[in-house]
Amino acid sequence: MLAALDMDLPYAVAVLSVPHFTPIDRVMDVEANKNPIFSERLTALPEILPNRTEPGAITKLPLAEVREMILAAHKKAKG
């Protein structure tokens, strides 16, 4: 978190498109709260999606490289 304080504006704006490395993008929690589904018949277990980037690998990288990965993921998310 302290590293975020060291980021300039492009990196600070990149946090608006989080999460960057998880299997899914933002969860539409407002919509989910307005239209809850309390039960649903499961016919099979859901597929487990892999992380886009493994957390263990990220923790071993230099901070500068992690920042670049975040910025690249943000640019990709924005299209």
PyMOL commands that place a pseudoatom at each C-alpha (Angstrom):
pseudoatom trace, name=CA, resn=MET, resi=1, chain=A, elem=C, hetatm=0, pos=[0.000, 0.000, 0.000]
pseudoatom trace, name=CA, resn=LEU, resi=2, chain=A, elem=C, hetatm=0, pos=[2.859, 2.365, 0.734]
pseudoatom trace, name=CA, resn=ALA, resi=3, chain=A, elem=C, hetatm=0, pos=[4.085, 1.774, -2.793]
pseudoatom trace, name=CA, resn=ALA, resi=4, chain=A, elem=C, hetatm=0, pos=[0.853, 3.314, -4.088]
pseudoatom trace, name=CA, resn=LEU, resi=5, chain=A, elem=C, hetatm=0, pos=[1.867, 6.614, -2.530]
pseudoatom trace, name=CA, resn=ASP, resi=6, chain=A, elem=C, hetatm=0, pos=[4.932, 6.622, -4.740]
pseudoatom trace, name=CA, resn=MET, resi=7, chain=A, elem=C, hetatm=0, pos=[2.899, 6.341, -7.961]
pseudoatom trace, name=CA, resn=ASP, resi=8, chain=A, elem=C, hetatm=0, pos=[2.363, 9.248, -10.290]
pseudoatom trace, name=CA, resn=LEU, resi=9, chain=A, elem=C, hetatm=0, pos=[-0.999, 10.079, -11.907]
pseudoatom trace, name=CA, resn=PRO, resi=10, chain=A, elem=C, hetatm=0, pos=[-1.071, 7.398, -14.660]
pseudoatom trace, name=CA, resn=TYR, resi=11, chain=A, elem=C, hetatm=0, pos=[-0.440, 4.695, -12.076]
pseudoatom trace, name=CA, resn=ALA, resi=12, chain=A, elem=C, hetatm=0, pos=[-2.909, 6.174, -9.604]
pseudoatom trace, name=CA, resn=VAL, resi=13, chain=A, elem=C, hetatm=0, pos=[-5.620, 6.211, -12.296]
pseudoatom trace, name=CA, resn=ALA, resi=14, chain=A, elem=C, hetatm=0, pos=[-4.818, 2.571, -13.089]
pseudoatom trace, name=CA, resn=VAL, resi=15, chain=A, elem=C, hetatm=0, pos=[-6.339, 1.467, -9.795]
pseudoatom trace, name=CA, resn=LEU, resi=16, chain=A, elem=C, hetatm=0, pos=[-9.755, 2.452, -11.158]
pseudoatom trace, name=CA, resn=SER, resi=17, chain=A, elem=C, hetatm=0, pos=[-9.774, -0.676, -13.338]
pseudoatom trace, name=CA, resn=VAL, resi=18, chain=A, elem=C, hetatm=0, pos=[-8.879, -3.178, -10.595]
pseudoatom trace, name=CA, resn=PRO, resi=19, chain=A, elem=C, hetatm=0, pos=[-8.698, -6.136, -10.210]
pseudoatom trace, name=CA, resn=HIS, resi=20, chain=A, elem=C, hetatm=0, pos=[-5.937, -6.682, -12.751]
pseudoatom trace, name=CA, resn=PHE, resi=21, chain=A, elem=C, hetatm=0, pos=[-4.633, -10.182, -12.105]
pseudoatom trace, name=CA, resn=THR, resi=22, chain=A, elem=C, hetatm=0, pos=[-7.619, -12.158, -10.775]
pseudoatom trace, name=CA, resn=PRO, resi=23, chain=A, elem=C, hetatm=0, pos=[-9.706, -14.550, -12.903]
pseudoatom trace, name=CA, resn=ILE, resi=24, chain=A, elem=C, hetatm=0, pos=[-12.674, -12.161, -13.097]
pseudoatom trace, name=CA, resn=ASP, resi=25, chain=A, elem=C, hetatm=0, pos=[-13.152, -8.449, -13.592]
pseudoatom trace, name=CA, resn=ARG, resi=26, chain=A, elem=C, hetatm=0, pos=[-15.268, -6.282, -11.336]
pseudoatom trace, name=CA, resn=VAL, resi=27, chain=A, elem=C, hetatm=0, pos=[-18.286, -7.912, -9.763]
pseudoatom trace, name=CA, resn=MET, resi=28, chain=A, elem=C, hetatm=0, pos=[-21.530, -6.080, -10.412]
pseudoatom trace, name=CA, resn=ASP, resi=29, chain=A, elem=C, hetatm=0, pos=[-22.408, -5.985, -6.716]
pseudoatom trace, name=CA, resn=VAL, resi=30, chain=A, elem=C, hetatm=0, pos=[-25.105, -3.310, -6.997]
pseudoatom trace, name=CA, resn=GLU, resi=31, chain=A, elem=C, hetatm=0, pos=[-26.969, -5.329, -9.613]
pseudoatom trace, name=CA, resn=ALA, resi=32, chain=A, elem=C, hetatm=0, pos=[-26.475, -8.509, -7.591]
pseudoatom trace, name=CA, resn=ASN, resi=33, chain=A, elem=C, hetatm=0, pos=[-27.931, -6.843, -4.499]
pseudoatom trace, name=CA, resn=LYS, resi=34, chain=A, elem=C, hetatm=0, pos=[-30.954, -5.535, -6.407]
pseudoatom trace, name=CA, resn=ASN, resi=35, chain=A, elem=C, hetatm=0, pos=[-31.698, -8.891, -8.070]
pseudoatom trace, name=CA, resn=PRO, resi=36, chain=A, elem=C, hetatm=0, pos=[-30.532, -11.611, -5.682]
pseudoatom trace, name=CA, resn=ILE, resi=37, chain=A, elem=C, hetatm=0, pos=[-30.775, -15.288, -6.571]
pseudoatom trace, name=CA, resn=PHE, resi=38, chain=A, elem=C, hetatm=0, pos=[-31.176, -17.280, -3.381]
pseudoatom trace, name=CA, resn=SER, resi=39, chain=A, elem=C, hetatm=0, pos=[-31.159, -20.731, -4.906]
pseudoatom trace, name=CA, resn=GLU, resi=40, chain=A, elem=C, hetatm=0, pos=[-30.152, -22.194, -8.192]
pseudoatom trace, name=CA, resn=ARG, resi=41, chain=A, elem=C, hetatm=0, pos=[-30.061, -25.827, -9.250]
pseudoatom trace, name=CA, resn=LEU, resi=42, chain=A, elem=C, hetatm=0, pos=[-26.499, -26.984, -9.812]
pseudoatom trace, name=CA, resn=THR, resi=43, chain=A, elem=C, hetatm=0, pos=[-26.053, -29.728, -12.352]
pseudoatom trace, name=CA, resn=ALA, resi=44, chain=A, elem=C, hetatm=0, pos=[-22.245, -29.612, -12.186]
pseudoatom trace, name=CA, resn=LEU, resi=45, chain=A, elem=C, hetatm=0, pos=[-19.554, -27.876, -10.224]
pseudoatom trace, name=CA, resn=PRO, resi=46, chain=A, elem=C, hetatm=0, pos=[-18.553, -24.526, -11.717]
pseudoatom trace, name=CA, resn=GLU, resi=47, chain=A, elem=C, hetatm=0, pos=[-15.252, -24.264, -13.566]
pseudoatom trace, name=CA, resn=ILE, resi=48, chain=A, elem=C, hetatm=0, pos=[-12.444, -22.799, -11.473]
pseudoatom trace, name=CA, resn=LEU, resi=49, chain=A, elem=C, hetatm=0, pos=[-10.827, -20.005, -13.435]
pseudoatom trace, name=CA, resn=PRO, resi=50, chain=A, elem=C, hetatm=0, pos=[-7.063, -19.585, -13.095]
pseudoatom trace, name=CA, resn=ASN, resi=51, chain=A, elem=C, hetatm=0, pos=[-5.521, -16.289, -12.003]
pseudoatom trace, name=CA, resn=ARG, resi=52, chain=A, elem=C, hetatm=0, pos=[-4.315, -14.122, -14.883]
pseudoatom trace, name=CA, resn=THR, resi=53, chain=A, elem=C, hetatm=0, pos=[-1.026, -13.778, -13.021]
pseudoatom trace, name=CA, resn=GLU, resi=54, chain=A, elem=C, hetatm=0, pos=[-0.085, -15.900, -10.044]
pseudoatom trace, name=CA, resn=PRO, resi=55, chain=A, elem=C, hetatm=0, pos=[0.092, -13.883, -6.805]
pseudoatom trace, name=CA, resn=GLY, resi=56, chain=A, elem=C, hetatm=0, pos=[3.272, -15.673, -5.731]
pseudoatom trace, name=CA, resn=ALA, resi=57, chain=A, elem=C, hetatm=0, pos=[5.011, -14.601, -8.916]
pseudoatom trace, name=CA, resn=ILE, resi=58, chain=A, elem=C, hetatm=0, pos=[3.967, -10.973, -8.416]
pseudoatom trace, name=CA, resn=THR, resi=59, chain=A, elem=C, hetatm=0, pos=[5.362, -10.841, -4.878]
pseudoatom trace, name=CA, resn=LYS, resi=60, chain=A, elem=C, hetatm=0, pos=[8.792, -11.844, -6.161]
pseudoatom trace, name=CA, resn=LEU, resi=61, chain=A, elem=C, hetatm=0, pos=[8.999, -9.083, -8.767]
pseudoatom trace, name=CA, resn=PRO, resi=62, chain=A, elem=C, hetatm=0, pos=[10.665, -5.700, -8.284]
pseudoatom trace, name=CA, resn=LEU, resi=63, chain=A, elem=C, hetatm=0, pos=[8.182, -2.936, -7.475]
pseudoatom trace, name=CA, resn=ALA, resi=64, chain=A, elem=C, hetatm=0, pos=[8.914, -1.106, -10.729]
pseudoatom trace, name=CA, resn=GLU, resi=65, chain=A, elem=C, hetatm=0, pos=[7.975, -4.198, -12.734]
pseudoatom trace, name=CA, resn=VAL, resi=66, chain=A, elem=C, hetatm=0, pos=[4.747, -4.650, -10.780]
pseudoatom trace, name=CA, resn=ARG, resi=67, chain=A, elem=C, hetatm=0, pos=[3.839, -1.020, -11.516]
pseudoatom trace, name=CA, resn=GLU, resi=68, chain=A, elem=C, hetatm=0, pos=[4.427, -1.590, -15.228]
pseudoatom trace, name=CA, resn=MET, resi=69, chain=A, elem=C, hetatm=0, pos=[2.264, -4.724, -15.138]
pseudoatom trace, name=CA, resn=ILE, resi=70, chain=A, elem=C, hetatm=0, pos=[-0.539, -2.770, -13.463]
pseudoatom trace, name=CA, resn=LEU, resi=71, chain=A, elem=C, hetatm=0, pos=[-0.340, 0.021, -16.021]
pseudoatom trace, name=CA, resn=ALA, resi=72, chain=A, elem=C, hetatm=0, pos=[-0.303, -2.455, -18.936]
pseudoatom trace, name=CA, resn=ALA, resi=73, chain=A, elem=C, hetatm=0, pos=[-3.321, -4.309, -17.507]
pseudoatom trace, name=CA, resn=HIS, resi=74, chain=A, elem=C, hetatm=0, pos=[-5.161, -1.008, -17.059]
pseudoatom trace, name=CA, resn=LYS, resi=75, chain=A, elem=C, hetatm=0, pos=[-4.476, -0.003, -20.673]
pseudoatom trace, name=CA, resn=LYS, resi=76, chain=A, elem=C, hetatm=0, pos=[-5.654, -3.418, -21.868]
pseudoatom trace, name=CA, resn=ALA, resi=77, chain=A, elem=C, hetatm=0, pos=[-8.843, -3.129, -19.787]
pseudoatom trace, name=CA, resn=LYS, resi=78, chain=A, elem=C, hetatm=0, pos=[-9.595, 0.295, -21.277]
pseudoatom trace, name=CA, resn=GLY, resi=79, chain=A, elem=C, hetatm=0, pos=[-9.197, -1.131, -24.803]
for i in range(1, 79): cmd.bond("trace and resi %d" % i, "trace and resi %d" % (i + 1))
show_as sticks, trace
zoom trace
